[in-house]
Amino acid sequence: MVLLDLTKPKFAPRTNVPALVANTATGDDVETVLVDGELLMHEGEVSTMDGEAVQARAEAAVDRFAAESGWSVGPGGADPPGALRTAADLPKRGPTRLLARLARQRIEDALGR
């Protein structure tokens, strides 16, 4: 169950609430979330995960990706390597390498590195 805050001006007038929710609501409007009787979010605060830890893992994953792929990644976006470099690196990026890298990343994440 998802409870939304419909008191915001963007939900006025409340003449067709299902259409308003479908066309206007965003994640910022979510107040409370219950799943299988478990309270996952209350008053906009997620209670089932550590947001800072998730953010740190995501940033570490982006850093690993940039280091391994050669992409320049920053606040303005990403700048992939040129087609010639990508083609030259294809033998290094096969399915076996990808699976090994994903396995290593999962182990590092499990160990908290």
C-alpha positions as CSV (number, residue, x, y, z in Angstrom):
1,M,0.0,0.0,0.0
2,V,1.3,3.4,-0.9
3,L,-0.1,6.5,0.8
4,L,0.4,9.8,-1.0
5,D,0.2,13.4,0.3
6,L,-2.6,14.9,-1.8
7,T,-2.6,18.2,0.1
8,K,-0.1,19.8,-2.3
9,P,-1.4,22.5,-4.6
10,K,-0.6,20.4,-7.7
11,F,-3.4,18.0,-6.8
12,A,-6.1,20.8,-6.8
13,P,-8.9,20.6,-7.7
14,R,-9.5,17.0,-6.6
15,T,-12.2,16.2,-9.1
16,N,-10.6,13.0,-10.5
17,V,-8.2,11.6,-8.0
18,P,-7.1,8.5,-10.0
19,A,-6.2,10.7,-13.0
20,L,-4.4,13.2,-10.7
21,V,-2.4,10.5,-9.2
22,A,-1.6,8.8,-12.5
23,N,-0.6,12.1,-14.2
24,T,0.8,14.2,-11.5
25,A,2.2,12.2,-8.6
26,T,5.9,11.6,-8.2
27,G,8.1,9.8,-5.7
28,D,8.3,13.0,-3.7
29,D,4.5,12.7,-2.9
30,V,4.9,9.3,-1.2
31,E,4.3,9.5,2.5
32,T,4.1,5.9,3.6
33,V,4.7,2.5,2.1
34,L,3.5,-0.9,3.5
35,V,4.4,-4.2,1.9
36,D,3.1,-7.5,3.4
37,G,2.4,-5.6,6.6
38,E,5.9,-4.3,6.9
39,L,6.4,-0.5,7.1
40,L,9.1,0.3,4.5
41,M,8.6,4.1,4.6
42,H,6.9,6.5,7.0
43,E,6.6,10.3,6.7
44,G,9.0,10.1,3.7
45,E,11.8,8.3,5.6
46,V,12.9,4.9,4.3
47,S,13.2,2.6,7.3
48,T,14.5,-0.6,5.7
49,M,17.9,0.5,4.3
50,D,20.7,2.9,5.0
51,G,20.5,5.5,2.3
52,E,24.1,6.7,2.9
53,A,25.5,3.2,2.5
54,V,23.5,2.7,-0.7
55,Q,24.9,6.0,-2.1
56,A,28.4,5.0,-1.1
57,R,28.1,1.6,-2.9
58,A,26.7,3.3,-6.0
59,E,29.5,5.9,-6.1
60,A,32.1,3.1,-5.7
61,A,30.5,1.1,-8.5
62,V,30.7,4.2,-10.8
63,D,34.3,4.7,-9.8
64,R,35.1,1.0,-10.6
65,F,33.2,1.3,-13.9
66,A,35.2,4.4,-14.9
67,A,38.5,2.8,-14.0
68,E,37.8,-0.4,-15.8
69,S,36.2,1.0,-18.9
70,G,38.3,4.1,-19.5
71,W,35.2,6.3,-19.5
72,S,35.5,9.8,-18.1
73,V,32.6,10.1,-15.7
74,G,31.7,13.2,-13.8
75,P,28.8,15.4,-12.6
76,G,28.2,16.6,-16.2
77,G,27.8,13.1,-17.6
78,A,30.0,10.5,-19.1
79,D,32.4,10.7,-22.1
80,P,32.9,7.2,-23.5
81,P,36.1,6.2,-25.3
82,G,36.2,6.4,-29.1
83,A,35.1,3.6,-31.4
84,L,38.7,2.6,-32.2
85,R,39.6,2.1,-28.6
86,T,36.4,0.2,-27.9
87,A,37.1,-2.1,-30.8
88,A,40.7,-2.7,-29.7
89,D,39.5,-3.5,-26.2
90,L,36.8,-6.0,-27.3
91,P,38.9,-9.1,-26.5
92,K,39.3,-7.8,-23.0
93,R,35.5,-7.4,-22.6
94,G,34.2,-10.8,-23.5
95,P,31.4,-12.6,-21.5
96,T,33.9,-14.5,-19.3
97,R,35.6,-11.3,-18.2
98,L,32.2,-9.7,-17.5
99,L,31.0,-12.6,-15.4
100,A,34.3,-12.6,-13.5
101,R,34.1,-8.9,-12.9
102,L,30.5,-9.2,-11.6
103,A,31.4,-12.1,-9.3
104,R,34.4,-10.1,-7.9
105,Q,32.2,-7.0,-7.4
106,R,29.6,-9.1,-5.5
107,I,32.2,-10.6,-3.2
108,E,33.7,-7.2,-2.6
109,D,30.3,-5.8,-1.8
110,A,29.6,-8.7,0.6
111,L,32.9,-8.1,2.4
112,G,32.1,-4.3,2.6
113,R,35.0,-3.2,0.5
